[in-house]
Amino acid sequence: MDITDVAAICKALGDSNRLQIVQMLSDGEKCGCKLLEAFEITQPTLSHHMRILCDCGLVTDRKEGKWHHYSLNAERFIDFQKFMENLSCMTEGGDRV
């Protein structure tokens, strides 16, 4: 995963609604209609959020009839987690944390 990919994911997760959507998808696939019920937003606004999450690769979708079903892209999510876990900084005492 390159730095551009990480930046796109961070930008996508910088919105509280999108962060909540990712949290909701962490326990499995959800229909867009179920996601919409959890928010006080319009369907076009949900579509905008989902497009951003899908464009950065964190979420995948599949269409079934007129409904879209969304799920986390586990491989992409794990790559992002690994990148974040590898970040560290030096303390004043010179220790890396």
Secondary structure, DSSP 8 states (H G I E B T S, - for coil): --HHHHHHHHHHHTSHHHHHHHHHHTTS-EEHHHHHHTSSS-HHHHHHHHHHHHHTTSEEEEEETTEEEEEE-HHHHHHHHHHHHT---B-TTS-B-
